[in-house]
Amino acid sequence: MTDAAGRVGVIGAGTMGAAISALFANASYDVILVDIEKDALKRARIRHEGECLRELEEAGLKKRDEIISKIKYTTEFSELGDCFFVVEAIVERLQSKLELLERLEKIIGDRCIIATNTSSFTPSELSAKLKNPERLVLFHFSNPPILREIVEVGGENVGEEFLQKTVEVAKSIGKEPVILRKDSRGHIFNRFLCSALSALGWDMGKVAPPQVDAAMKNLGSPVGLFELLDYIGMDVLLMVQDSLTEAHGPRFALPPGARWLFEKMIEWGKLGKKSGEGFYKWVEGKAEIPRADPVDILHIVAAAVNEAFRELEEGLTDRETVNIAYKLATASPVGIFDVAEMLGYRTLIDVLEKKFEETGAEVFKPCEMLKKMAEVE
């Protein structure tokens, strides 16, 4: 694919942008990777020469022995003009994204699709100032993006032609698109991930990260919760958590102690994988996790299940789609509702009510649909 029809742009060379550009280059698209910082582009190239290739092989996606020849690393925004598909993967700040997208629309062609990897904003919010809003489509990956199969695709205002083309593009790079036709900050997976984080916040300082992660792995997830937080990055986590709190209310708010810890980790430069250390030390793209005995994380799981049922209450999507999204985003053999049924709805309600009584935290307040499931169990 050497002509303009096969040229893809990726804006932002950070953790997500570097991985997304690697996926496209691996699929033999010609990629324009743009970032305002030359150092970010250099770091992305180093990842493309080593870590990304290893992850592509681990994911069973590797098609090329090298990918850097398919990528142009540049600080020049104008290079995106001939792309048919451009992915925005910059910092999770609404105003920054709005300004970027307005600028982008002025240089790309009328049929170019604008895809956003936003973790916490909706396509409708991001397309609000565009002259052609129906071509902006959600294109959200989960961490780590090369290893996880899922891409959440959709939006309330996206045109059907643009949506179907984006689905084709997602499949062409080896991903499984999960279609969302209703907007919600946090989409499917990040909503119950952030609920789990809010619940976990009440345990900060009481349990060791390896203990929590051992318990997560016992439930079938190959990646522990603290390990996933390191993948995402402390700075991004706070931005996403604040965005979801703004949109959905206090159940996403972190307890003061947990927020203090995340802010301090950012201050100390312990951002996670991208800085080499977060809750764990990272060596050659892998977390060094000590062996530990698992602890009880039932209240964390219950909070995530509770949020999954809230998504159904709101009509965000259907039960099967939520289950599939959980499997793809966690590489788990079971979906979140499968986990709920294994544990028992009455058990989950009892755990939530006890934690709500102890803490008063909204994240533990059972939703009506979960209550009804417990009644008929």
N, C-alpha and C positions, 0 to 999 in steps of 0.2 A: 504494500500500500504506500505508494510514493507520491501520489497526487494529492491535491487539496482535500479530496473527499475522504482520504484516510488520515488526515492530520488532526491530532488531538492536542488540546492545550490543558495544562494543569497549572493552576495559580496557587503558589504556596509550596515550598520545598521542605516543610517540616516533616514530622512523623508520618502523617497521613498522606500528604502530597507526594513524598518520596516513594511510598509504597504504591500509591495509585498510578504514578507515572511508570513504575516498574512493571505493573500488571499490563498496562497498555503496550509498553515497549516489547514485553515478552510475547504479546499477541501480534507483533510485527506492525503495529501502528507507528507512524512517525510522530514523536511527542515533542511538544514545546513546553519545557518546564520553566516557569517564570517565578522569580522571587526578587524582592527589593534588596536583599542582602546576598552578596557574593559568597560569604562564608556558609550560608545555608545551602546554596547550590553546591559548594564544594563538599559539604557533609553528605548531601544527597548522593552525589556521584560516588563517594567512597562506599556508601551503603549499597549502591547499585552494582559495584564491583565485587561485593562479597556477601553481606548479610541477606540482601534481597534475593540473590541467586540461590542461596541455601534455603530460604523460606519457600521460594517457588518450587524447588525440588521436593521439599518436605510436604508441600501442599499437593504434589502431583500435577503441577501446572507448567513446569519448566519446558519451554520449547526452543530456547536459544542458549548457547554457551556464554553469550554476553548480551547486554542490553544497552550499553552506553552509546553504541553507534546509532541507535534509533532515537536518542534523546538529545535535544539541543538545550543546553543550560544557559539561560539568559536573564538579564535584568530588564530587557526591553519589552514592554507591554505590547508594543505594536506588532511584534512577531506573531501574535495570536490571530491576526486578521484573516488568514486563510483557513482557519480550523473549522471543521464541521461539528465539533463537540468540544466544549470547554468545561472543565471541572474546577469549581471554586473550593479551595481547601485552606482558607486563611483562618486567622484567629477568631474565636467565638465572641465577637463584638458586633452587635447589630448594625451600628452606624458605619463601622468599617466595611462591612459586607455590602451595605446599601450603596455606599460611595463607589466601591469597586465595581459592582454590577452595572451601575449607571455609566461608568467609564467604559466598561467592556462592551456594552451594547452599541456604543458609538463606533467601534472599530471592526466588529465582526459582521458577517453577512446575515441577511434576513432569515435564512433557514438554519443558521447555526443554533444548536441546542446549548442552553446554559444549564449545567448540572451543579447542584450544591451538595457538598458533603457535610453540611451543617449538622451538628449533634443536637442542637437545642432550639433552633428557630424553625419556623414553618415556611414552606415555599410561598405561601400567600404574603407573609410579612416581607420576604426578600424580594418579591416581584412587584411590590406596591408602587415603585417609582419607574418601572420599566415601560417603554412604549409598546412592547410586545410581551406581556406577562405570561401568555400561555406557553412560551417556549422554555420557561424556567421550571426545572423538574428536580425533585429530591433524588439524590444519588448517594445515599449514606452507607458507609462501610462500618463494620465493627472491628475493634482491636483484638488481635493484630490483623490488619486488613488483608494481607496476602494469605494468611492461614485460615481465616474465617470465610465461609462460603457466601454469606449473606450480603446483599445490597438492598436496602430499603429504597424503593422507587415510587414516585407518585406526586400527589398534590391535588388540591381541590380545583385549581384553576388551569392546570396543565392541559394542553390540547391533546387529543387522543393520538394523533399522528406522532407528536413529539414523545409521548409516553411510550408508545409501542417501539419507536426507534431506540429509545433509551433501554428498554428491556432487551432488545437485540444486542445492543452494545455491551450490556452487563454480561450476557451469556457469552459473547465473543471473547471476553477476557477471563472466562472460567468461573463466573459467579452465578449464584442463584438469586434472581430478583424476587423480592417480596413486595407486592403492590399495595400501596396505601392510597385510597382515594379521598380520605378525610385528613385534614391537617390537625396536628397536635404537637406542641413543643415536646421534644424528647422522643417522638415517633413511637414505635412499639418497644424495642429493647431497652433504650436508655431510660424509659420511665420506670420499669421495674428494677433496673440496675441502680438508679438513683434512690429509689425507695429502699433498696437493700443497704445502700451507703448511709442513708439517714438512720436506719435501724442499727447498723454497725457502729455509728457514731457514739451510741450510748455505751459501747463496750471499749472504746479507745482507752488505753492505759490499763485495762483489766485483763485482757487476753493478748497473747503474742500472735503476730501475723501468721507464722507458720502453723499454729494450731487451728486458726480459722480456715486457712487454705487446705489443710489436711482434711477438714470436715467437708469442705466444698468438693474436693476430689472424691470423697466417699459417696457423694451424690451423683457422680458420673461426669462431672466437669473436669476437663484436662487442665484447666487454669483456675487457680484459687482467686478469691476476691481481692486480696491485697496485691497479688501478682498482677491482676487486671488493672487495679488502680495505678500501679507503676507503669504499665503499658500506656495508659491514657495520659498520665501526667498530672501532678497536683494543681498546676495553674489552670489547665483545661477543666479539671474536675470542679473547681470552685466556680468557674464561669458557667458551666452547664448547670450545676446545682442551683446557682442564683437565678438563672434564666427560668428553670422549671419552677422554682419557688414563686417567682413573679407571675407565672402563668397559671399554676395549679394550686397555689396556696401553701400554707405552713407545713404540710406533711413532708415536703422536700427540704425543709430547713434543717441544717446541721445543728446538733447541740453545741453550745458555746465552747466546750472543751475540745471537741473534734475540729471545729472551725479554727480555733487557736492553733492546733497542731498543724493543720494544712497550711495555714498562713506562715507559720514558722518554718516549715519544710521548704516553702517557696523562698522565704528570706534566706535560708541556709543553702539554697541551690540544690536541694535534694528533690528534684522534680520527678524522678522516676527513671525509666529506661533511657530516656533521651539525654539525661545528665550523667548517667552511669551509676546513680544511686537514688533510691527512694526509700521505700520500706525494706527493700533488698538491694544488695550490690549486684550490678549487671556486668557480665563479662562475655564479650563476643555475642551480644544479643540475647543472652540467657540469664535468668535470675538465679542467684545462688541462694537456695531455700533450704535451711536446716531441717532435718527430720524432726517431727513433733507429733505428739498425740493429739487427736482431734478434740475440739470442744463442742459444746452444744450450740448450734447456730439455728435452731428451729425458729426463733423469733425473727431472724433475718430472712429466712426462707418464707416465713408467713407474711412478712411485710411485702416481699416481692410478689407473692401469689395474690395478695390483697390488691395490689396495684394492677396486676394483670386482669383481675375481675372488674376493676374500675374502667379499664379500657373497653371491656365488653359493655358495661353499663352505658358508656358514652357513645357507643356505636362506632368506635374508632375502626374496628375491624371485627372479624369473627373468631371464634374459639380456635379453629384449626390453624388459621394464619398466625395467631399469637403463639401457638404451640410450635409451629414450624420455625418461626422467627427465633424462638428461644433455642431450639436445637441447632440451627445454623449459626447463631451468634456465639454459642458456647461450645460447639462441637460435642454436645452431650447426646447420648442415645435416646434420651427422653425429653419431652416437652415440659413446660412449667406446670401445666394442668395435670400431666401424668404424675409429676412429683406430688402435687396437691392430693391426688387420689391415693397415692401410696401412703402418705402421711395421715390422711383422714381430715375431712373438713371440720369436724367437731374439735379435733385436736388443734388445728390451726386457729380456730376461733378462740378456744380457751387460752392459747398462748398469747394471742393478740390482746384479748381483754385484760389479761394479767399485766402485760407490759404497759398497756394504756393506763391502767389504774396506778401503776408504779411511777410512770414518767409524765403522763398527760400529753405525750407526743402524738400528734395527728397521724403520723405514719403507722401507728399501731391501732388506729380506730377502724374496726371492721366495716367494710362496705356492705350494702344491703344484699347484693347478689351473693356474696360469700356466705352471709348469714342464712340465706334461703337454701343454699347448697347444703349447709350443715343441718338444717331442719329436716330435709328429705333424705339424708344419708341413712 
